[in-house]
Amino acid sequence: MSRDLIIGLLAALAAAACFDGAVILQAAEARTVPDEHGLRLSLLGRLVARRRWVAGTAVAILGWPLQLLAFSRAPVTLVQPALGLGTILLLVAGARVLGERVGRREWVAAGAVIAGVAVLAAVAPDVDDAVPPAGRLALCAAPLAVAATLPFWPLARPPGLWRLVAGAGAAFALSAIGGKLVAVELDAGDPLGALGFGALTAIAAGAGFLVDMTSLQRFEATRASPPMFVLETAIPVAVAPVLFGEGWGSTPGGGVLVLAGLALVLAGGAALGASRVVAAADQLEDDGGGRRPGSVGLVGVTRSGERAADGTDEL
């Protein structure tokens, strides 16, 4: 493994710790805001007045330059799956909150994520610093941009789980692609190009963030997290050969090992996202004297009647 690849992997792991550490601080606060603020800037306006949520957001922002460093040193094929290792941080936090022993399912899932990232690190394709052609970029980015707007469409009923997951997953995938483009432009010595892609990345990340906070308001983490994780991890990796010339065919196994490593990460990450122990880290409540476990499925239990009435519980 080259020095650059090691630096990129370590930066991705640090970014993952920031992103998922932020979730622990942000999620509980999002659940205290009434549903009517979902998908509106008023949601963020209410959250920004809460110190724990602001602290979590600051931690998440610290992860972005680390992600850029990772993209500048390692391929998307490795960086994006490596971010999935952050779910193990949620596993540890959830276990501490619940005071329960982590079960075999969680250990197997965590092992799958670790094994998958290890495989991808061993067979990662070369990094290509070329900016993709505008037509090819538009062909990949346009469908994601449309999908990211799904939760905001003025339909008769409020967005259900599938629209929120699809919107957030597409937005975060688009922001990951944008982050890679920022790194490419910086390496090419084009700060204006990096600034332009940085602005688009910020818009995509902001939209995904708003939709993600709304999903935390309305649905249990065990329902929203697994498919969202799969989308935001798989999509950037899938388009990496097209946009960034990450040729899987030239890797050991002719791309088979890349697909196997990615499958391990996706399966393990989705299983961890659906775990009661991991969900506990998303559902911390403050009793005034510290943190205590929130009841798993809290939002689903207390608001199930509302969702059945307004139609937001459809999948």
N, C-alpha and C positions, 0 to 999 in steps of 0.2 A: 504494500500500500504506500502510495507516494505521500510526501510531506504535506502537499496541498490538500490531498484527500483527507488526511487526518485532521488538519486544521478545519476543513469544511465540516467534517462530521462532528467535531467537538463544538463548533459554533452552532450547529443545528441542535445538538443536545442542550446547550445553554439556552437557546431560543425556546425550545420545547418546555424547559423548566419555567421560563418566564410566562409563556402563554398559558400553560395549564395551572401554574401557580396563581395566575390572575383569576382564573375561573373560580377557584376556591373563595376568593374575596368578593367576586362580583355577583355570583349566582344568587346567593341568599338575599342580597339587596334588591335584585330584579324582581324577586317574588313578592316583595312588599308593596310594589306599585300596582294600583288598580288596572284591570285589563283594558279599560277604555283608552289608556295611553299607549297601547301596543302599536308599533309601526309609526309612531309619531315622534317628532323631536321633543315633545313634552316628556316622553319617557326618559330621554337622556337628561333633560332639564331637571327632572326630579332626582335622578340618580347622582348627578354631579354635586348635589348638596350633601351627599353621604360620604363620609371620610373613608370608610372601608372600600366602597366602590371606586373612589378616586385612586386609592392606593393600588387596587388591583389593576386599574387602567394604566397607571404609571408603570407597573411591572410589565404589563403587556407591551407597552410602547418600547420599553428597554429591549424587548425581544426582537424588534424589527431590524435594528442595525446588525444584530447577531445573525438574523436570517439572511440579510444581504451579504454578510461576510461568508456565510455558508454557501450561498449561491455563486459567489465569485470564485470559490475554491473547489467546489464539488458539483456534480451534475444534479439536475432536478430529480432524476431517477433515484438518487440516494437521499437528498436533502428532505424532500417532502415526506417520504415514509419515516425518516429518522425523527421527524417532529412527533410522530405517533408514540414515541417512547415517553412523552410527557404524560400519557394516560397512566403510566405506572406510578407517577407522583400522586395522581388522584387516587390510585389504589391504596397507596400507603396512607394518605390523609384520611380516606374513608374508613380504613381499618382502625385508625387511631380514634376517630370520632365515635364509631359504633362500639369500639371495644371488643370486636369479634375477630376470630381467627380467619385469615384469608383462606378460602376453600380451594380445593383442587382445580376447579374450573378457572378461577382467577389466576392461579399460578401457571396453569397450562397456557392461558391466553397471554399472560405477560411473557412467558418463555417463547411463544410464537412470534410476538412482536420483536423481541430481542434477536431471535434466530433469523427472522426475515431481514432485519437491518444488517446483521452480520453478513448474510449472503449477498445483499446488495452492495455492501462495502467491498466485498471480495471480488465482485464481478462488475463493478460500476463502469459505465462507458466513459470515454474521454469527455472533458469539458470543451464545448465549442463557444468561443467568444464572439461569434458573428451575430449581428442583428438580423432577425428573420425578415424576409421580404414582406412589404406592407400587405399584399394580397393574401399571403398565407396567414399572416397574423390576424387579419380581419376575419378570415374564414373560421379560425379557431375561436376568436374572442367574441364575435358577434352573437353566436348562440348562447354563450355564457352570460353575456350582458342582458339578453332578453330573459333568460331563465332567472337572473338575479332580481328582475322586476316583478316576478310572478306574485309575491305576497302583496304588492301594492296595487294590483289590478282592481278596478272598481267593480267587483262582481257583487251579486246579490247577498252573498253570505261572507262573513269574515274568513280570512284564510285558515284552512285546516292544517293539520300536521304536514301533509305531503307538500303543500305549497311553501310552508315555512322552511322545511328541510331542503327542498330543491333550491329555493331562493338563496338561503344562507350558504349552502354547499357550493353553488355556482359562483356566488360573490367571492367567497374565500378562495376558490380555485383561481378565479380571475385575478385576485390580489396576489396570489403566489406567482402566477405567470408574470404579472407586472413587476413584482420584486426581482425576479430573475432578469427581466429586461433592464431594470435600473442598474443592476450589477454589471450587466453586459455593457451598457452605455458608459458607466464609470470606468470600466477597464479599457474601453476604447478612447477614453479621454474626451468624451462629449458630455459636459455637465448639463447643457441645455436639454439634450435628449433625455438624460437621466431625470431632470426636473419634470419634464412632461410626463414620462411614464410614472414618476413618483406621484404626481397629482392624480393620475388615473387609478393608480394603486390605492391611494388614500380614499378615493371615492368608493371603490369597490369594497375595500375593507370596512369603511364606515357603514355602507349599506348592509353588508353581511353582519356586522356587529349589532346593528339595530334589529335586524330580523332574528338574530341569535338571542338577544335579550328578550325579545317578544316570545320566542319559543320557550324560554326558561320561565316566563310568566305563566304560560298556558298549559304546558305539558310536562310530564315527568322526564327527567334527563335520560332515563333508561329507554325511552321511546325516540327521543329526538337525536341523541348523541351518536348512536351507531351508524345510521344512514348518512348523517351529516359528515362524520369522520371519513366514511368510505368515499363520498363524493369529493371532498376537498383534498383527499390524498390521491385518489386514483386519476382524477381528471388531469391535473398538471403532469403527472407521470406519463399518462397516455399520449399527450400531445408533445411531450419533450422530443421524441425522435423527429417529429414534423417541424417543430419550431426551432429547436436548438441543436439539431443534428446529432442527437445522442443515439448513435447507431447501436441498437441492441444486437444486431446480427454479428457484429465484430467482437462481442463479449464471449467469454467462455460458455460453452453450451449453446451458442447461437441464439441467445435470448431466452432460452428455456429457464435458465437459472434466475434471470431477472424476473420473469413472470412468477416463478416459484417463490422468490423472496418477497415480491409484492403481495402475492396471495397470502403468505403467512402474516404479513403486517396487517393487511386488511381484515383478515379473519380474527386475528388476535385483538386488534383495536376495536372492532365491532363488538366482540364478546365482552371486552372490558367495559365498553360504553354501556352495555346492557346489564352490567353487574350491579347488584344492590349495594355492594361495598363501595364501588366507584361513585355511584349516584349519591351516596351519603356525603361525599365531598362537595357535591354541587348543591346540597340542601342544608347547609349549616345555618343554624339560627342563633341569635345572640340573646341570652337570657339575662343580660346585664352584668353577669359576673364571669363572662368568658363564653366559649362556644360549647354547644351541646348538639347532639344529633337531631336533625330534623327528621320527621317521620317520612320514610320512603314512600313516594307517591302522594306527598302532601298536597301538591297542587291539584292532582287528579281527584283526590278525595273531596277537597273543600270546594272545588269549582266544577265538579262533573255536571251538576245540575245546570249551571250557567252554560256550559259548552253544549250540552244536549239541547238547550233551548235556542241558542243562537247559531248552532250549526258549525261551530269551530272544532268539533271533535271528530269530524269525518277524516278518513285517511286518504 
